[in-house]
Amino acid sequence: MTLYLSRLTLSRAPAVDVLKSLLDPQHQGRAMDAHHRLIWSAFAGDPAASRDFLWRAEGDGVFFTLSSRPPADSPFFARCEVKEFAPALAAGDRLEFILRANATRTRKTAELSTGGKEKRKHDDVVMNAIHAVPKDGRAEVRMQAAQTAGAEWLAGQGERGGFGVDKVDVADYSVVALPEYRGPRARQPQFGVIEMTGTIKVTDPVVLLAKLGQGFGRAKSFGHGLMMIRRARSVA
């Protein structure tokens, strides 16, 4: 399957700039929701189509997408820089990466849905790691837990995704609440976001390319899961 890597830049035209607070809000949760809708404007050819692209926000109105079809012209973007994504990878290649991910593990619950299937729960790997820590002490251990749990999670992704992990640095971990929810605050949908960088080693280039197109983790609709790669710089 052909993939396309694109850079989309928010238009500075007056008609769009006047909507900037709505299209690119400062609040993290509102921004994810607004950006999700904004990116769809470049892939809205078929209203019935399911999402077939990944995206990430770079800040200042700049976005990257990885998609199975090129983005279309949108009045909200000044330009779309598009190129075919077909890196020539071989087993043993070392790649630097950046990844913003909602890292979870799925477990069975022994409960049945109305359709008779066993329900499954998706546990955030960082929150699960500090679950036993008293709430007033979690802030002190959260980043160390994010580093350890995030690295373990990515290693598991690599075992199924055609790569091994050489190095992982977790730069940030945050919990984002989606703002459109109406109801008790305790039930407001929220998810953890890990920002990581590092180096991976290709073990199966075909499997890795397929995994890059599928993305990593959950909450992909909200700008997570797109791993950006480049060849690792050689160390003198």
C-alpha positions in Angstrom: 0.0 0.0 0.0 1.3 3.5 -0.9 1.6 6.0 1.9 1.9 9.7 1.8 3.7 11.9 4.3 2.4 15.5 4.2 3.1 18.8 6.0 0.0 21.0 6.4 0.3 24.6 7.5 -2.6 26.6 8.7 -3.6 29.5 6.4 -2.8 33.0 7.5 -5.6 34.4 5.3 -7.7 36.9 7.2 -10.9 34.8 6.8 -9.1 31.9 8.5 -6.9 33.8 10.9 -10.0 35.3 12.5 -11.0 31.7 13.4 -7.6 30.9 14.9 -8.8 30.7 18.5 -11.3 28.0 17.4 -9.1 26.1 15.0 -6.0 26.2 17.1 -7.0 26.8 20.8 -4.5 27.0 23.6 -6.2 24.4 25.9 -4.6 21.0 25.2 -7.8 19.0 25.3 -9.7 21.6 23.1 -6.8 21.7 20.7 -6.8 18.0 20.2 -10.5 18.0 19.5 -10.3 21.1 17.2 -7.3 19.7 15.3 -9.0 16.4 14.8 -11.8 18.2 13.0 -9.4 20.5 11.2 -7.3 17.7 9.7 -10.5 15.9 8.5 -11.1 18.9 6.2 -8.1 17.7 4.1 -9.5 14.2 3.9 -13.2 14.8 3.6 -13.7 13.5 0.1 -16.0 10.6 1.2 -18.2 11.5 4.2 -18.7 7.7 4.8 -15.0 6.9 4.8 -13.3 5.8 7.9 -10.2 7.5 9.1 -7.2 6.4 7.0 -4.6 8.8 8.2 -2.4 9.5 11.2 -1.5 13.1 12.3 0.5 15.0 14.8 0.6 18.7 15.7 3.9 20.5 15.6 2.7 23.8 17.0 2.2 27.2 15.4 -0.4 25.8 13.0 1.9 23.1 11.5 0.8 19.4 11.2 2.2 16.2 9.7 0.0 13.5 8.3 0.7 9.9 7.2 -2.1 8.7 5.0 -3.1 6.1 2.4 -4.3 8.9 0.0 -2.9 12.4 -0.5 -4.7 15.2 1.4 -7.0 17.4 -0.7 -6.9 21.2 -0.9 -8.6 22.7 2.2 -9.5 26.4 2.7 -8.0 26.2 6.2 -4.5 25.3 5.0 -2.1 27.6 3.1 -0.4 24.6 1.4 0.0 20.9 1.6 3.5 19.6 1.0 3.1 16.0 0.0 5.6 13.2 -0.8 5.4 9.5 -1.2 6.5 7.8 2.0 8.6 4.8 0.9 11.9 4.8 2.8 14.5 2.2 1.7 14.9 0.3 4.9 17.0 -2.8 5.6 17.4 -5.1 8.6 20.0 -3.6 10.8 19.3 0.1 9.9 19.3 2.4 12.9 16.6 5.1 13.0 16.0 8.1 15.2 12.3 8.6 16.1 9.9 10.9 17.8 6.5 9.6 19.0 3.5 11.1 20.8 1.5 8.1 22.0 -1.4 7.0 24.2 0.3 3.9 25.5 -2.1 1.2 26.9 -2.3 -2.5 27.5 -5.5 -4.4 27.0 -6.8 -6.9 29.5 -9.9 -9.1 29.8 -12.5 -8.2 32.4 -14.5 -11.5 32.6 -17.6 -9.4 32.0 -19.9 -9.9 29.1 -21.2 -7.2 26.8 -24.9 -7.1 25.7 -23.7 -9.0 22.6 -22.2 -11.8 24.6 -18.6 -10.9 24.0 -16.1 -10.6 26.8 -15.4 -6.9 27.7 -11.9 -5.6 27.5 -10.3 -2.7 29.4 -7.5 -0.5 28.1 -5.1 0.4 31.0 -2.8 3.4 30.6 0.7 1.9 31.2 1.9 4.8 33.3 -1.2 5.2 35.5 -1.2 1.4 36.0 2.4 1.5 37.1 1.7 4.1 39.8 -1.7 2.8 40.8 -0.5 1.6 44.2 1.2 4.9 45.0 -0.9 7.3 47.2 -2.3 10.1 45.1 -0.4 12.8 47.0 2.9 11.1 46.1 2.3 10.3 42.5 3.7 13.5 41.1 7.1 12.6 42.4 7.3 9.2 40.8 5.3 9.8 37.6 8.1 10.7 35.2 10.3 7.8 36.3 7.3 5.5 35.9 6.7 7.0 32.5 10.3 6.4 31.4 10.2 2.8 32.6 6.7 1.9 31.5 7.0 3.8 28.2 10.2 2.0 27.3 8.7 -1.4 28.1 5.6 -0.6 26.1 7.6 0.5 23.1 9.8 -2.6 23.3 6.6 -4.7 23.1 5.4 -2.7 20.1 8.8 -3.4 18.4 8.5 -7.2 18.9 5.3 -7.1 16.8 6.3 -4.2 14.6 9.6 -5.1 13.0 12.1 -3.2 15.2 14.1 -3.4 18.3 14.6 -0.5 20.8 18.1 0.9 21.3 17.2 3.9 23.3 14.1 5.7 24.6 13.9 9.0 26.4 10.5 10.1 27.7 10.4 13.9 27.6 6.9 14.4 29.0 3.8 12.6 30.3 0.5 14.3 30.7 -3.1 13.4 31.2 -5.6 15.1 28.9 -9.3 15.4 29.5 -11.6 15.9 26.5 -13.6 19.1 27.0 -16.8 18.2 25.2 -18.0 15.7 27.8 -21.1 16.7 29.8 -21.6 14.8 33.0 -20.0 14.0 36.3 -16.3 15.1 36.3 -15.2 11.7 37.7 -16.4 10.1 34.5 -14.9 12.6 32.1 -13.0 10.8 29.3 -9.2 11.3 29.6 -6.1 9.6 28.5 -2.4 9.7 29.1 0.1 11.1 26.5 3.7 10.1 26.4 6.2 12.2 24.4 9.2 10.0 23.6 12.3 10.1 21.4 15.1 7.7 20.8 16.7 5.2 18.5 15.3 1.9 17.1 16.9 -0.8 15.0 15.1 -2.3 12.0 14.6 -6.1 12.2 11.9 -6.5 9.5 11.5 -3.5 7.2 8.3 -4.8 5.6 6.6 -5.2 9.0 7.9 -1.9 10.3 6.6 0.0 7.3 3.2 -1.6 7.8 3.2 -0.7 11.5 4.2 2.9 10.8 1.1 3.2 8.6 -1.1 1.7 11.3 0.3 3.8 14.1 1.1 3.1 17.7 -1.2 3.0 20.7 -4.7 4.4 21.0 -6.4 7.8 20.6 -5.1 8.1 17.1 -8.0 10.3 16.1 -6.6 12.9 18.5 -3.1 13.2 17.0 -1.3 10.3 18.6 0.5 7.3 17.2 2.4 8.8 14.3 6.1 7.8 14.6 8.4 10.2 12.7 11.7 8.6 11.7 15.0 9.5 10.1 18.3 7.7 9.7 20.4 7.8 12.8 23.4 10.0 12.7 26.7 8.1 12.9 28.7 8.6 16.0 32.4 9.5 15.4 
